[in-house]
Amino acid sequence: MPDDRIAHLVKDVTRALVRALHAGLAEHSVSFGHWTYLRILWERDGLTQRELSDEAGVMEPSTVTAIRSMEQLGYVTRAQLPENRKNIYVHLTAKGRALKAKLVPLAEEVNHIALAGIPVREVNITREVLMAMIENLAGRD
């Protein structure tokens, strides 16, 4: 609906993007929740579980559950440092790193499909507006 509030439009676009990405991830037996952590670890491997939770924006118990599952699938390992037994560090395995080559192109394709027919100038304006909205709302937490 053209007169719908921005929040509703963003939510609807998010749902459509997630649904499309979820379908592609499922072909590789990767859950959407695992995708979130993999993306973070591809950029910054070796984070603590707490840091992963913060980066993903989820509660630490949810992260622990997901990381345990990802460990069973062979995507990550967890380890404590001898000098710091408090923190648990999460590292990608070769299998977890290899998923990047398969899954990033899939996500890029979803974005490509979503942006089909929209001029680059408008995409850039949309990106700027969304970033400004994020900044505007960041102080309200």
C-alpha positions in Angstrom: 0.0 0.0 0.0 1.6 3.2 -1.1 0.4 5.3 1.9 1.5 2.7 4.5 3.9 3.7 7.2 7.6 3.3 6.5 7.9 0.8 9.4 5.3 -1.5 7.7 7.0 -1.2 4.3 10.4 -2.0 5.8 9.0 -5.0 7.7 7.3 -6.3 4.5 10.5 -6.0 2.5 12.5 -7.6 5.3 10.1 -10.6 5.4 10.3 -11.0 1.6 14.1 -10.8 1.6 14.4 -13.3 4.5 11.9 -15.7 2.9 13.9 -15.6 -0.4 17.3 -16.0 1.4 15.9 -18.7 3.7 14.9 -20.8 0.7 18.4 -20.6 -0.8 20.1 -21.3 2.6 17.9 -24.4 3.0 19.3 -25.8 -0.2 22.7 -25.9 1.6 21.2 -27.1 4.9 22.0 -23.8 6.6 19.5 -22.2 8.9 18.8 -18.5 8.8 20.0 -18.2 12.4 23.3 -19.8 11.5 23.7 -17.5 8.5 23.7 -14.5 10.9 26.6 -15.9 13.0 28.5 -17.1 9.9 28.4 -13.6 8.4 29.8 -12.1 11.6 32.5 -14.8 11.9 33.5 -14.4 8.2 34.4 -10.8 9.0 35.8 -11.3 12.6 36.7 -14.9 13.4 37.5 -15.7 17.0 35.0 -13.6 18.8 33.7 -14.5 22.3 30.1 -15.9 22.6 29.2 -12.6 24.3 30.7 -10.5 21.4 28.8 -12.7 18.9 25.6 -12.1 20.8 26.2 -8.3 20.8 27.0 -8.3 17.1 24.0 -10.4 16.2 21.7 -8.4 18.5 20.4 -11.5 20.4 20.5 -12.7 23.9 23.5 -14.8 24.9 21.6 -18.0 25.7 20.3 -18.0 22.1 23.8 -17.6 20.8 25.1 -20.4 23.0 22.3 -22.7 21.6 23.1 -21.7 18.0 26.9 -22.1 18.4 26.5 -25.5 19.9 24.4 -26.6 16.9 26.9 -25.1 14.5 29.7 -26.9 16.4 27.8 -30.2 15.9 27.5 -29.4 12.2 31.2 -28.8 12.0 31.0 -25.1 11.1 32.7 -23.8 14.3 34.8 -24.8 17.3 34.7 -23.3 20.8 37.7 -22.9 23.0 38.8 -21.2 26.2 42.2 -19.7 26.6 44.3 -21.1 29.4 44.9 -17.7 30.9 41.2 -16.8 30.7 38.8 -19.6 31.4 35.8 -17.2 31.6 35.5 -16.4 27.9 34.6 -18.9 25.2 36.0 -18.0 21.8 34.3 -19.2 18.6 36.3 -20.0 15.6 35.3 -21.1 12.1 36.4 -24.5 10.9 37.5 -25.0 7.3 33.9 -26.2 6.6 32.5 -23.0 8.1 34.8 -20.8 6.1 34.0 -22.8 2.9 30.3 -21.9 3.2 31.1 -18.3 2.4 31.9 -19.1 -1.2 28.5 -20.8 -1.6 26.3 -18.6 0.6 27.5 -15.0 -0.2 26.7 -15.3 -3.9 23.3 -16.6 -2.9 22.6 -13.6 -0.7 23.9 -11.3 -3.5 21.5 -12.9 -5.9 18.6 -12.3 -3.6 19.6 -8.6 -3.4 20.0 -8.5 -7.2 16.5 -9.9 -7.7 15.0 -7.4 -5.1 16.6 -4.4 -6.8 15.8 -5.5 -10.4 14.6 -2.5 -12.4 15.4 0.1 -9.8 17.8 2.8 -11.0 21.2 2.8 -9.1 20.5 6.5 -8.1 17.3 5.4 -6.3 19.0 2.5 -4.6 21.7 4.8 -3.3 19.1 7.3 -2.0 17.2 4.4 -0.3 20.4 3.2 1.3 21.2 6.7 2.6 17.7 7.2 3.9 17.7 3.8 5.7 21.1 4.5 7.2 19.8 7.9 8.5 16.8 6.2 10.0 19.0 3.7 11.8 21.1 6.6 13.2 18.0 8.5 14.2 16.6 5.5 16.1 20.0 4.4 17.6 19.8 7.0 20.4 16.3 5.7 21.5 17.5 2.4 22.9 
